Amino acid sequence: MSQHSARRGGAGWALVVTSVAGFMAALDNLVVTTALPSIREDLGGGLHDLEWTVSAYTLTFAVLLMFGAALGDRFGRRRLFLVGLTVFTGASAAAAMASGIDSLIAARAVQGVGAAIMMPLTLTLLTAAVPAERRGMAYGIWGAVNGLAVASGPLVGGSLTEHISWQWIFWLNVPLGLALLPLARLRLAESHGTGAPLDLPGTLLASGGLFGIVYGLIRGPVDGWTGTVVLIALLVGAALLAGFVLYSTRARNPMLPMRLFRSRAFSGINAASLLMFLGMFGSIFLLSQYMQGVLGYSPTEAGLRMLPWTGMPMLVAPIAGILSDRIGGRPVVATGLLLQALGLGYLASVITADATYAIQLPGLIISGIGMALYFAPASALVMSSVAPKEQGIASGTNNALREVGGALGIAVMSSIFAAQGGYESGQSFVDGLRPAVAVGAAVVALGGVAALLVPARHRDDHALTDGPATAPATAPVLAASGDPAAR
């Protein structure tokens, strides 16, 4: 077998392993939502307990993402990827076998820990394995799979719960994880970051700050935004994050170098990602309930009717990856976000207590195309906005901001919904839903504006070269000067 063919084969296996692992981690964000009534029937617990079956995962996932990326850079990305995958798979089995609501919440928290170690390393491992000229397509497929996972969580959870049992939303991960472990060990090449020592003060400040912010956002809609615990969590979290920023500007080997944010590419794409997930998560969270609670669809029927939105990444994202290779990622990402904002704005204007599916369909299709155009180029922009040795922490930062954006979106849009409407009747639900989705549309549109801050791609005056010694010798690593992130 020629070296070129071997590299193509290695890249293909890397794409399979990282895409499936990313799918598992992203799916578990929202897969539990449609299973909550069945979980409550089997395990008991109040509303507060049920919320934590969703939030425990989001909390540990968001808080530990950057730490997981830093561990991979220091001790080996493939090695830590295998650790994260093992923890995630084992915790999924524990969740499926949970005998009570408390043990389920604990298992979900451990799942989040595994996902936080595994998820940011998927992009760095994929980047190292795929030749530069084919990264657009690879990012497109990776983005399509991850986008589908985030958006189809309610459909998968509802279908498994309705036709088998809620335990299978967790059992699903076990055979996938067991199959990926030997593949990852044999087919992924090991790589490291800078080799700098772990930044323990920075890790504690960032993790504590994110914990306070995310915990406050989760509890805000339930306890009230002026509740003592909520205010303390938000204020302490903000103070710790401010301390993290100040510390990182002076530290010798910071976990997240603040100088990265001097890059318009890095700052712009991360702001766009935060705003995108804020608007998308909140909208999917409420619209899936609208289709079931107001229009009367079963969980499976509701999920199928959202496929023009949630399934579109599988069709469009690979094309978006090719487009980003040819014209640069900025116009593709900005167009995608503005299209999604347009689709959400349309839905906010046509939703009624008895709206037909036909009148909703254009908004779902436009939103789906927009979401698909965002995912692949956004990943490429993140990875190309930093030097190869810093790609691990760049991926971790971007994933952390996406998770925080998702938690913020559910919290903010649920608060708008509660202030304007409620669950008393179909009309009351719509009264709250319409302004919430309209706000989601506006936030995603702001994300499109942020994407325009990313520098336009210039003609590449530098040839892509093999990465430094810390990268796998058999695979080129994205050069710091490469597409489309002028630094």
Secondary structure, DSSP 8 states (H G I E B T S, - for coil): --HHHHHHHHHHHHHHHHHHHHHHHHHTTTTTGGGHHHHHHHH---HHHHHHHHHHHHHHHHHHHHHHHHHHHHH-HHHHHHHHHHHHHHHHHHHHT-SSHHHHHHHHHHHHHHHHHHHHHHHHHHHHHS-GGGHHHHHHHHHHHHHHHHHHHHHHHHHHHHHT-TTHHHHTHHHHHHHHHHHHHHHS-----------HHHHHHHHHHHHHHHHHHHHHHHH-TT-HHHHHHHHHHHHHHHHHHHHHHH-SS-SS-GGGGGSHHHHHHHHHHHHHHHHHHHHHHHHHHHHHHTT---HHHHHHHTHHHHSHHHHHHHHHHHHHHHH-HHHHHHHHHHHHHHHHHHHHHH--TT--HHHHHHHHHHHHHHHHHHHHHHHHHHHHTS-GGGHHHHHHHHHHHHHHHHHHHHHHHHHHHHHH--SSSHHHHHHHHHHHHHHHHHHHHHHHHHHTTS-------S------TTS-TTS----TT-TT---
